[in-house]
């Protein structure tokens, strides 16, 4: 089953909407930085998910 981010990336790629993919990538990068800076709770699974999202976005940007 595809994840939600993969479906979103596939849609943006099909529409050749690279700007939306760039915006999505920027948002995920900021989120990753914010999660890595936090303390007091184990954010490793959230960070891993954001990094997987970033990989999917990068894969969608590559053909564009």
N, C-alpha and C positions, 0 to 999 in steps of 0.2 A: 504494500500500500504506500502511496506517495504521501510525503508529509505536506503540510499546508504551505510551507515556504517553497517547496519544489513546484507545487501547482501555481503559486503566484509567479515564481520565476519563469515557468513555462509560458504562462500567459503574457508576461511582459516581453519575453523573447519572441513569441509568435507575433506580437504587435510591433516588434522592433523598437520598443520603448526603452532605450538605453538610459535615458535620464531618470526614469522611475527606478530602474535597477541600481543606478549610481546612488540615488537617494536612500534606497533600501540598504545598500552596502554601508553608506556613511552612518546611518542610524544604528545598524548592527555593530559597527566598529566602536561607536561611542558607548553603546550598551556594554560591550565586552570590557572596555577600559573602566567603566564605572563598576562593573561587577568585580573585576580584579582588584580594585582599590578598596573594596569593602572588607570589613573584618567583623568577627563576632558570630559568624554563621558559615557553614560550609556551602559555598557557591559553585563548587566544582562541576556539578551536573548542569547547572544553568550555563556556566561558561562553555562547557563542552557542546551544549545545544546551540549556543550562539555561534561557536566556531564551525559547527556543521552547517548552520544557516549561511555563514559567510562563504563556505566552500561551494554550496549550491548556487549562490549568487554569482560567485566568480565563474563558475561553469556556464552560467547563463550569459554572462557578459562576454565570454571568450569568442563566441561566433559573431557577435555584433561588432 
